[in-house]
Amino acid sequence: MAFFLKHFKSKIGPKYLQNFYDYVFRQIELDIREIGYGDQSVNKKMKTYVNLLYSIINKIDKWENYNSKIKIDIFKLYIEIEDNNEKFLEYFDKYSDYLTKISFNSFTKSVLDHKF
């Protein structure tokens, strides 16, 4: 989601992007409630998730300026996988490049088969 927000923040209106952001977090909150957590636990988990997303967005904002080692270190910080970090790097580099070539409407018009 951080790559998605990074790319489209300058291409679509802030109101529309805010609505998208609110929708995503509303869905996460509903999923947490569906699991059976109470109000206090939901609030605590949502705060954790929002802080985590902002931390990731902060690191992803300068993604193109990082070398491969720094990018892999970012993955190690957020994903507990020691092997094949290069595959994550290749995947997200391709995804970031893909986002530059596609419009936001492609994600809102029921396009289900994105290939990058």
N, CA and C atoms as a LAMMPS dump frame, in Angstrom:
ITEM: TIMESTEP
0
ITEM: NUMBER OF ATOMS
348
ITEM: BOX BOUNDS ff ff ff
-5.0000000000000000e+02 5.0000000000000000e+02
-5.0000000000000000e+02 5.0000000000000000e+02
-5.0000000000000000e+02 5.0000000000000000e+02
ITEM: ATOMS id mol type element x y z
1 1 1 N 0.825 -1.191 0
2 1 2 C 0 0 0
3 1 3 C 0.87 1.256 0
4 2 1 N 2.028 1.171 0.644
5 2 2 C 2.918 2.333 0.685
6 2 3 C 3.381 2.723 -0.713
7 3 1 N 3.714 1.743 -1.534
8 3 2 C 4.121 2.041 -2.911
9 3 3 C 2.955 2.656 -3.679
10 4 1 N 1.794 2.118 -3.467
11 4 2 C 0.593 2.596 -4.132
12 4 3 C 0.32 4.053 -3.763
13 5 1 N 0.319 4.366 -2.482
14 5 2 C 0.08 5.732 -2.028
15 5 3 C 1.176 6.68 -2.507
16 6 1 N 2.422 6.219 -2.469
17 6 2 C 3.545 7.052 -2.907
18 6 3 C 3.37 7.471 -4.363
19 7 1 N 3.006 6.524 -5.177
20 7 2 C 2.909 6.815 -6.598
21 7 3 C 1.707 7.7 -6.937
22 8 1 N 0.555 7.395 -6.356
23 8 2 C -0.666 8.083 -6.767
24 8 3 C -0.957 9.366 -5.996
25 9 1 N -0.171 9.695 -4.975
26 9 2 C -0.455 10.905 -4.199
27 9 3 C -0.379 12.172 -5.031
28 10 1 N 0.441 12.178 -6.061
29 10 2 C 0.558 13.372 -6.884
30 10 3 C -0.31 13.321 -8.139
31 11 1 N -0.982 12.192 -8.359
32 11 2 C -1.744 12.032 -9.601
33 11 3 C -3.247 12.097 -9.422
34 12 1 N -3.715 11.957 -8.207
35 12 2 C -5.157 12.053 -7.964
36 12 3 C -5.402 13.064 -6.862
37 13 1 N -6.618 13.527 -6.773
38 13 2 C -6.955 14.546 -5.795
39 13 3 C -6.811 14.057 -4.367
40 14 1 N -6.416 14.96 -3.468
41 14 2 C -6.223 14.572 -2.067
42 14 3 C -7.506 14.059 -1.409
43 15 1 N -8.656 14.586 -1.815
44 15 2 C -9.917 14.136 -1.221
45 15 3 C -10.192 12.676 -1.598
46 16 1 N -9.972 12.344 -2.859
47 16 2 C -10.195 10.973 -3.324
48 16 3 C -9.209 10.018 -2.659
49 17 1 N -7.955 10.432 -2.562
50 17 2 C -6.94 9.599 -1.921
51 17 3 C -7.244 9.415 -0.433
52 18 1 N -7.74 10.46 0.218
53 18 2 C -8.109 10.357 1.632
54 18 3 C -9.267 9.379 1.801
55 19 1 N -10.233 9.426 0.907
56 19 2 C -11.352 8.481 0.954
57 19 3 C -10.862 7.049 0.785
58 20 1 N -9.91 6.835 -0.111
59 20 2 C -9.328 5.508 -0.316
60 20 3 C -8.627 5.034 0.959
61 21 1 N -7.811 5.9 1.538
62 21 2 C -7.084 5.596 2.764
63 21 3 C -8.066 5.258 3.892
64 22 1 N -9.104 6.083 4.049
65 22 2 C -10.11 5.842 5.088
66 22 3 C -10.816 4.512 4.869
67 23 1 N -11.138 4.211 3.626
68 23 2 C -11.812 2.946 3.308
69 23 3 C -10.935 1.748 3.691
70 24 1 N -9.664 1.799 3.343
71 24 2 C -8.757 0.687 3.649
72 24 3 C -8.689 0.462 5.156
73 25 1 N -8.525 1.537 5.917
74 25 2 C -8.408 1.362 7.371
75 25 3 C -9.748 1.01 8.022
76 26 1 N -10.837 1.442 7.432
77 26 2 C -12.148 1.028 7.937
78 26 3 C -12.322 -0.478 7.746
79 27 1 N -11.866 -0.991 6.614
80 27 2 C -11.953 -2.43 6.352
81 27 3 C -11.066 -3.213 7.315
82 28 1 N -9.879 -2.705 7.596
83 28 2 C -8.995 -3.368 8.558
84 28 3 C -9.656 -3.394 9.931
85 29 1 N -10.253 -2.284 10.323
86 29 2 C -10.935 -2.214 11.617
87 29 3 C -12.091 -3.215 11.676
88 30 1 N -12.863 -3.298 10.617
89 30 2 C -13.974 -4.253 10.59
90 30 3 C -13.467 -5.693 10.686
91 31 1 N -12.366 -5.978 10.021
92 31 2 C -11.796 -7.319 10.094
93 31 3 C -11.325 -7.652 11.507
94 32 1 N -10.718 -6.69 12.178
95 32 2 C -10.271 -6.909 13.565
96 32 3 C -11.478 -7.155 14.462
97 33 1 N -12.521 -6.382 14.284
98 33 2 C -13.735 -6.573 15.085
99 33 3 C -14.38 -7.921 14.801
100 34 1 N -14.337 -8.346 13.545
101 34 2 C -14.928 -9.622 13.162
102 34 3 C -14.203 -10.788 13.835
103 35 1 N -12.915 -10.625 14.056
104 35 2 C -12.146 -11.654 14.749
105 35 3 C -12.637 -11.79 16.183
106 36 1 N -13.143 -10.695 16.751
107 36 2 C -13.698 -10.759 18.092
108 36 3 C -13.026 -9.866 19.108
109 37 1 N -12.151 -9.002 18.678
110 37 2 C -11.506 -8.085 19.618
111 37 3 C -12.486 -7.014 20.077
112 38 1 N -12.3 -6.55 21.311
113 38 2 C -13.137 -5.49 21.862
114 38 3 C -12.646 -4.12 21.442
115 39 1 N -13.397 -3.094 21.848
116 39 2 C -13.096 -1.718 21.437
117 39 3 C -11.684 -1.272 21.797
118 40 1 N -11.242 -1.563 23.023
119 40 2 C -9.905 -1.128 23.435
120 40 3 C -8.824 -1.826 22.627
121 41 1 N -8.989 -3.111 22.396
122 41 2 C -8 -3.856 21.605
123 41 3 C -7.98 -3.381 20.169
124 42 1 N -9.161 -3.094 19.62
125 42 2 C -9.24 -2.613 18.244
126 42 3 C -8.508 -1.288 18.129
127 43 1 N -8.764 -0.367 19.052
128 43 2 C -8.101 0.944 19.016
129 43 3 C -6.584 0.805 19.121
130 44 1 N -6.133 -0.083 19.99
131 44 2 C -4.702 -0.29 20.171
132 44 3 C -4.08 -0.877 18.897
133 45 1 N -4.729 -1.865 18.316
134 45 2 C -4.214 -2.48 17.095
135 45 3 C -4.224 -1.492 15.925
136 46 1 N -5.276 -0.697 15.825
137 46 2 C -5.35 0.278 14.735
138 46 3 C -4.232 1.314 14.864
139 47 1 N -3.949 1.733 16.076
140 47 2 C -2.859 2.689 16.298
141 47 3 C -1.536 2.062 15.861
142 48 1 N -1.34 0.81 16.192
143 48 2 C -0.126 0.097 15.793
144 48 3 C -0.018 0.012 14.28
145 49 1 N -1.112 -0.344 13.62
146 49 2 C -1.106 -0.486 12.157
147 49 3 C -0.87 0.853 11.458
148 50 1 N -1.502 1.898 11.938
149 50 2 C -1.318 3.214 11.329
150 50 3 C 0.128 3.672 11.493
151 51 1 N 0.695 3.494 12.678
152 51 2 C 2.091 3.886 12.912
153 51 3 C 3.042 3.071 12.038
154 52 1 N 2.739 1.784 11.88
155 52 2 C 3.565 0.932 11.033
156 52 3 C 3.49 1.382 9.576
157 53 1 N 2.304 1.691 9.1
158 53 2 C 2.158 2.153 7.725
159 53 3 C 2.928 3.454 7.517
160 54 1 N 2.815 4.403 8.429
161 54 2 C 3.542 5.665 8.279
162 54 3 C 5.059 5.444 8.304
163 55 1 N 5.51 4.506 9.103
164 55 2 C 6.931 4.179 9.13
165 55 3 C 7.375 3.623 7.783
166 56 1 N 6.571 2.742 7.206
167 56 2 C 6.896 2.17 5.897
168 56 3 C 6.839 3.249 4.823
169 57 1 N 5.805 4.072 4.842
170 57 2 C 5.682 5.149 3.852
171 57 3 C 6.897 6.073 3.912
172 58 1 N 7.356 6.379 5.095
173 58 2 C 8.528 7.235 5.266
174 58 3 C 9.754 6.633 4.587
175 59 1 N 9.935 5.336 4.712
176 59 2 C 11.089 4.679 4.093
177 59 3 C 10.918 4.52 2.584
178 60 1 N 9.699 4.256 2.143
179 60 2 C 9.422 4.012 0.727
180 60 3 C 9.459 5.31 -0.081
181 61 1 N 9.259 6.434 0.566
182 61 2 C 9.174 7.711 -0.132
183 61 3 C 10.411 7.994 -0.988
184 62 1 N 11.553 7.515 -0.581
185 62 2 C 12.804 7.752 -1.324
186 62 3 C 13.337 6.461 -1.939
187 63 1 N 12.464 5.535 -2.237
188 63 2 C 12.825 4.198 -2.712
189 63 3 C 13.796 4.23 -3.898
190 64 1 N 13.544 5.078 -4.848
191 64 2 C 14.371 5.116 -6.048
192 64 3 C 15.803 5.574 -5.756
193 65 1 N 16.005 6.273 -4.657
194 65 2 C 17.335 6.785 -4.315
195 65 3 C 18.196 5.771 -3.561
196 66 1 N 17.586 4.683 -3.117
197 66 2 C 18.318 3.693 -2.323
198 66 3 C 19.023 2.683 -3.219
199 67 1 N 20.147 2.182 -2.717
200 67 2 C 20.797 1.076 -3.407
201 67 3 C 20.175 -0.242 -2.932
202 68 1 N 20.569 -1.331 -3.528
203 68 2 C 19.964 -2.635 -3.235
204 68 3 C 20.127 -3.031 -1.77
205 69 1 N 21.276 -2.755 -1.185
206 69 2 C 21.51 -3.14 0.21
207 69 3 C 20.542 -2.422 1.156
208 70 1 N 20.343 -1.147 0.948
209 70 2 C 19.421 -0.389 1.803
210 70 3 C 18 -0.911 1.625
211 71 1 N 17.6 -1.202 0.398
212 71 2 C 16.265 -1.733 0.146
213 71 3 C 16.072 -3.072 0.85
214 72 1 N 17.081 -3.935 0.785
215 72 2 C 16.989 -5.235 1.461
216 72 3 C 16.925 -5.034 2.964
217 73 1 N 17.664 -4.083 3.501
218 73 2 C 17.607 -3.789 4.938
219 73 3 C 16.199 -3.329 5.352
220 74 1 N 15.542 -2.589 4.475
221 74 2 C 14.16 -2.172 4.76
222 74 3 C 13.257 -3.399 4.839
223 75 1 N 13.423 -4.327 3.909
224 75 2 C 12.621 -5.557 3.965
225 75 3 C 12.891 -6.33 5.244
226 76 1 N 14.137 -6.434 5.622
227 76 2 C 14.481 -7.165 6.846
228 76 3 C 13.856 -6.513 8.075
229 77 1 N 13.681 -5.211 8.028
230 77 2 C 13.082 -4.491 9.15
231 77 3 C 11.602 -4.846 9.314
232 78 1 N 10.897 -5.059 8.207
233 78 2 C 9.451 -5.27 8.254
234 78 3 C 9.003 -6.705 7.983
235 79 1 N 9.855 -7.496 7.36
236 79 2 C 9.486 -8.863 7.018
237 79 3 C 10.516 -9.798 7.64
238 80 1 N 10.054 -10.767 8.389
239 80 2 C 10.959 -11.675 9.094
240 80 3 C 11.354 -12.853 8.214
241 81 1 N 12.045 -12.549 7.127
242 81 2 C 12.537 -13.574 6.219
243 81 3 C 14.008 -13.281 5.978
244 82 1 N 14.838 -14.257 6.21
245 82 2 C 16.276 -14.053 6.055
246 82 3 C 16.77 -14.395 4.656
247 83 1 N 16.11 -15.327 3.986
248 83 2 C 16.561 -15.77 2.673
249 83 3 C 15.73 -15.133 1.572
250 84 1 N 16.298 -15.05 0.401
251 84 2 C 15.611 -14.598 -0.808
252 84 3 C 15.077 -13.166 -0.728
253 85 1 N 15.746 -12.311 -0.01
254 85 2 C 15.332 -10.912 0.036
255 85 3 C 15.465 -10.247 -1.33
256 86 1 N 16.335 -10.806 -2.154
257 86 2 C 16.495 -10.266 -3.501
258 86 3 C 15.209 -10.421 -4.306
259 87 1 N 14.46 -11.488 -4.022
260 87 2 C 13.185 -11.692 -4.723
261 87 3 C 12.182 -10.611 -4.335
262 88 1 N 12.173 -10.223 -3.067
263 88 2 C 11.312 -9.123 -2.64
264 88 3 C 11.733 -7.832 -3.329
265 89 1 N 13.028 -7.617 -3.382
266 89 2 C 13.556 -6.428 -4.03
267 89 3 C 13.133 -6.38 -5.497
268 90 1 N 13.305 -7.481 -6.211
269 90 2 C 12.914 -7.538 -7.619
270 90 3 C 11.411 -7.324 -7.777
271 91 1 N 10.622 -7.963 -6.913
272 91 2 C 9.166 -7.843 -6.985
273 91 3 C 8.717 -6.393 -6.794
274 92 1 N 9.197 -5.743 -5.751
275 92 2 C 8.741 -4.386 -5.459
276 92 3 C 9.321 -3.352 -6.417
277 93 1 N 10.491 -3.602 -6.954
278 93 2 C 10.996 -2.717 -8.001
279 93 3 C 10.117 -2.807 -9.243
280 94 1 N 9.711 -4.03 -9.601
281 94 2 C 8.807 -4.207 -10.744
282 94 3 C 7.446 -3.579 -10.46
283 95 1 N 6.955 -3.756 -9.239
284 95 2 C 5.663 -3.183 -8.864
285 95 3 C 5.702 -1.654 -8.923
286 96 1 N 6.765 -1.073 -8.41
287 96 2 C 6.906 0.382 -8.44
288 96 3 C 6.945 0.889 -9.878
289 97 1 N 7.684 0.191 -10.722
290 97 2 C 7.744 0.553 -12.137
291 97 3 C 6.375 0.399 -12.795
292 98 1 N 5.665 -0.659 -12.452
293 98 2 C 4.326 -0.912 -12.991
294 98 3 C 3.366 0.222 -12.638
295 99 1 N 3.443 0.705 -11.409
296 99 2 C 2.554 1.782 -10.979
297 99 3 C 2.777 3.069 -11.772
298 100 1 N 3.981 3.264 -12.263
299 100 2 C 4.241 4.462 -13.061
300 100 3 C 3.597 4.377 -14.441
301 101 1 N 3.241 3.171 -14.861
302 101 2 C 2.709 2.97 -16.212
303 101 3 C 1.197 2.784 -16.262
304 102 1 N 0.538 2.807 -15.138
305 102 2 C -0.895 2.502 -15.097
306 102 3 C -1.644 3.622 -14.39
307 103 1 N -2.896 3.772 -14.729
308 103 2 C -3.695 4.824 -14.1
309 103 3 C -4.382 4.291 -12.842
310 104 1 N -4.736 5.215 -11.975
311 104 2 C -5.446 4.847 -10.749
312 104 3 C -6.791 4.193 -11.067
313 105 1 N -7.435 4.661 -12.128
314 105 2 C -8.738 4.101 -12.508
315 105 3 C -8.664 2.618 -12.829
316 106 1 N -7.513 2.132 -13.224
317 106 2 C -7.355 0.708 -13.484
318 106 3 C -7.591 -0.124 -12.228
319 107 1 N -7.373 0.481 -11.093
320 107 2 C -7.583 -0.223 -9.828
321 107 3 C -9.013 -0.075 -9.314
322 108 1 N -9.749 0.854 -9.865
323 108 2 C -11.108 1.095 -9.384
324 108 3 C -12.175 0.577 -10.337
325 109 1 N -11.787 0.034 -11.461
326 109 2 C -12.741 -0.411 -12.479
327 109 3 C -12.811 -1.933 -12.58
328 110 1 N -12.621 -2.633 -11.502
329 110 2 C -12.743 -4.089 -11.447
330 110 3 C -11.751 -4.808 -12.347
331 111 1 N -10.601 -4.251 -12.544
332 111 2 C -9.55 -4.945 -13.273
333 111 3 C -8.896 -5.909 -12.29
334 112 1 N -9.026 -7.2 -12.569
335 112 2 C -8.585 -8.181 -11.599
336 112 3 C -7.25 -8.825 -11.948
337 113 1 N -6.782 -8.649 -13.153
338 113 2 C -5.598 -9.362 -13.59
339 113 3 C -4.466 -8.392 -13.925
340 114 1 N -3.876 -7.822 -12.895
341 114 2 C -2.75 -6.908 -13.085
342 114 3 C -1.487 -7.735 -13.272
343 115 1 N -0.75 -7.42 -14.284
344 115 2 C 0.519 -8.132 -14.534
345 115 3 C 1.648 -7.12 -14.577
346 116 1 N 2.676 -7.4 -13.798
347 116 2 C 3.85 -6.539 -13.829
348 116 3 C 5.055 -7.377 -13.731
